Amino acid sequence: MDVLEGIRFVPFTIRLNQVGCFDDLWWAGIAESDALKNLASRVRRALAEADIPYDKKRFKPHITLLRRTVIPRRSR
């Protein structure tokens, strides 16, 4: 059985609250919400119980927009 199938999910709204970059990675930040924190916690618990490794760093909700991307500068 797929580990994530057992997690009940009720759709909720997310709100983007910032955008940023680290070297060649661009991301959009997602405002924290109880619904999102609760879902992340349940996913992590299910993965741990199934002995599936996951990133255990503090949860920072975001969407990766670009990775390993070079944006050429326009010449004038």
N, C-alpha and C positions, 0 to 999 in steps of 0.2 A: 504494500500500500504506500502511496506517495505521502510523505510526512506532512506536507502542507495541506493535504486534503482534509485533515482533521481540524483545521483551524477555521472557526466560524468567522466570516468576513461580512461586515455591513458597510456598504459604500459611505464615504464621507468626503467632505471638501477639503482640499489642501490650498494653501495660499503661499505663493512665491513671495519672498521678502527681500531678496538680495541676489546679486550676481557677482562672481569673482573668478580669479584664476590663480593657479600655482604653476609656474613654468609653462608647460604645454597642455595643461588641463583646465578647461573652463567649466564652471558649475553654476547652478541656480539653487539658492537656499530655499528651504521650505520652512515656514513658520511652524514651531512646535505646537502640538495640540495633544490633548489627552487621548483622543482616538488613535492618532498616529503612534504615540508612545506605547499605548496598550497593544496595538498590532505588532510593533517591533518586538516587544517583550514576549508576546506569545509565539512569534516565529522563532526567536532565539531559544526559547525554552524547548520547543518542539525539536529543533535541530540538535540541541544538547542531549535531549533524552534519546535521540536516535544515533548518537555518537557521530554526527555529521559536523565537521569543523566549520567554523564561521569566524568572521572578524569580531573580536571581543572588545575593540576600542569603543569608547563612549559613542553612543548613537547621535550622529549629526545629520538630520534629514536634509537631503539634497538630491538633485538630479544632475548627473554628469552630462554635459552638453557636447563637449569635444575633448578628445584625449589624443595625445601625441600628434598635435596638429600645428602646422606652421602656417601662419597667416602672412603672406608676402606684403611688404610695404609698397604702397602705390608711389610711383615716381611722378614728379610734377612737371 
